[in-house]
Amino acid sequence: MIRYFNKVYATDISENQILNAMEHEGVEYSIHSSESTEFKNNSFDLICVAQALHWFSYDTF
């Protein structure tokens, strides 16, 4: 994703997943559930989910 965007925000509910993520100066990692983040509404141009959609609470998300 970082090849196509100036800044990437990556989140995961698992601290272990974040700790194992590859570091990159253009990527900011944080630990959040998909339904509860610190991001303001309408903050992003694109949201990408890989191998996790089945964990989401659809009504809340």
N, C-alpha and C positions, 0 to 999 in steps of 0.2 A: 504494500500500500504506500509506503514512504516514497517509492519511485514516482508516484503520481500526485502526491499531495505534499504541501509544505510542512504540515504538522499532522501527526496521527495520535489519537488518544485511544489507548488500549486498556480495557478493563476485564477483570475476571473476579468471580466471587471467591476464588481459591488463592490464598496468599502463596502457596507453593507454585502454582502456575505462573504467577507474576515473578517470583524469584527465579524461575527457570527460563524466563523470556530472554531473548537476545537483546542486548542493549544497543540503542541507536540514539544519536543526539536529537533526532526529529520525532522520536516516539516518547510519549509520556504515559506511564503505566499507573494504574490505580486499582484498588480492590473495592468492588461494588457488586451488588446484585444488579441484574438488568432492570429491575423495577424501581430501584432506589439509588440514584446517583447524585452527585453534586453539580451536575451540568444543568445549565438553564435551558428552558424550552427553546427550540429552534436554534440550537447552537451549531448544528452540523449539516453539512451538505450531503453526507452519505453515512449510512450505518450498515456495517457488514457483520454478519454472524456466521461462524463456521462451526459446525458440529455441536451446536448448543441450543438451537431453537426449541427442542423438545423439553428443555428444562424451564422455559419461560412460563410465567403466569400470564397468559394471553390477555385476560381482562385487565390486569394491572399495567402491563407493558403498553 
